[in-house]
Amino acid sequence: MHRRVAEGDMAAIKDYIMDMLEAVPKGRKLRPFWRRPLFL
């Protein structure tokens, strides 16, 4: 199933990537990425 990428999806992905980049040096546990229904 394919659909156009919504801006909300892109924002969610960007937020996750930013969280991941911040969490790596801090050793903080990442929030579950698949909690949100994304197109991926």
N, C-alpha and C positions, 0 to 999 in steps of 0.2 A: 504493500500500500504506500503510494507516494503522494505527498501533498506539498504545497509551497511552504517554505520555512517562514513561520510567523516571527514578527519582531520580538514577541514575548519569549519564543524559544531561543532566539539569539541572545537575548538579555540573560536568560537563565544559564546558558552555556558560558557566557562571558563572566557571570558572577561565579560560577563554579571554577572556572580557570583561575580567576583572581584569588579565590579562596585557596585553591590548591597551591598556587605560587606562594601565598603567604604562609601556608601551613607547613611547607617543606622545611624552611629554616627553623621554625618554631617547634616542629615535631608534634603539632596539634593534629588530632584526629579529624579527618575530613567528614563533612556531613554527607549523608547518602545522596549520590547523584541521581539514582534512579527513582527517588521518591516522587519526582515530577514526571508526568507523562510527556516525554519529549519525542521528537520525530526520529531520533537516532535509533 
